[in-house]
Amino acid sequence: MPVLSPKSSSTSPMTIKDGLLSAATWLASPNYNVRPKGLSIDAIVVHNISLPPNEFGACDTNGTHYVKALFTNQLDWDAHPYFQTIKGAEVSAHLFIERDGTITQFVNFNERAWHAGRSSYLGRPECNDYSIGIELEGSDFVSFTSAQYEKLADVIAAIYKAYPKTRRHLTGHSDIAPGRKTDPGDFFEWARLRQLVADATKNGVPPHK
């Protein structure tokens, strides 16, 4: 599968142009569609994911991260017993942030990624229609890394600038699908993230190091 290099260096502020994040490596997912006409992008949803569960950085025999393989419909369902329980799943997120802060973009922000499932935010159903989905490599039972918080904050600040209606609409998967989803989990530090986002926004979206 073709992979393009990041479009900017880690020393440049993150920007979004035509739905693409400058700091991300592009890896196209087939799991997306057009957003409903007339709906604006006005929410950000934070998730966590690890494949197999609670294992980080695991790759297939080709060296492809299992999460990336899942989002591009390349996951070998026989590579691990757990994968049989999700066999045939067609899912995606706009972004995936690994433990070291590496960012991959799978779906253009202007398109509808398949990350939320049945969901509702502030009384509005079908969050995929109007939200941006960001997956962090992690689980409900392990703390996230400083690199992830810093990169996520810079990403969110860039999204706020490109899509102003997302401001004040930052939420978790567990909030939009209560009882069905628990991520990003109890270890996720919302206050820490919000402070980092405030700092990044105030300072003109600087890159964290």
C-alpha positions, 0 to 999 in steps of 0.5 A: 500500500502506498505511504507518503512521507509527512508533508512538513518537518516536526519543527514546523507548526501544524497546519491544515490545508484542503482537509490534510494535516501537515504533520501527518503521514498520509495512508489512505483508508477505503472506509469513508464516505461523503458527509451529509450535505449541509452539515458542518464539521463541529466536533472532535472525538477522542478514542483509544485503540490497540491491536491486539488489546493492550499491546502497543506497536505490534506489526504484521509480517510485512512490518505494518502496524496492526491498527494501520492494517485494520484501518486500510482493510489489510488486517490478517484476521488469522494473525491473532485469536482476537482478530477473529472477534472483529473479522470483517470490520470496516472502520477508520479514523481521521488520525491515529497517534502512536505512543511516540507521537507519530501521526498518520492520517487515513481520511481527509477531514472533509470526508466522513470517517467511520470511527464513532458508530451509533452515537449521539452528541448534544442530542444529535445522532450519527456523530460520524456525520459532523465530527473528526475522529482521533485514535490514540494508541492505548487502552483504558488501563494504561496512561498515555504518553507525554508525546501523545498529549502534546501532539494531540493538543497541537492537532486539536489547536490546528483543527480549531483554526481550520474548523472554528465550529469545533471549539468547545466541542471536544469529547470522548467516545464514551461520552457519545456512545455511553454503555457501549464504549469506554474509551479513551478511558479513566486514565485519560487526563482531560484537564491536562489536554485542555490546558495544553490545547489552551497553551497551543491556541494562545501561542499560535499553535507551536509544535511541542517537542 
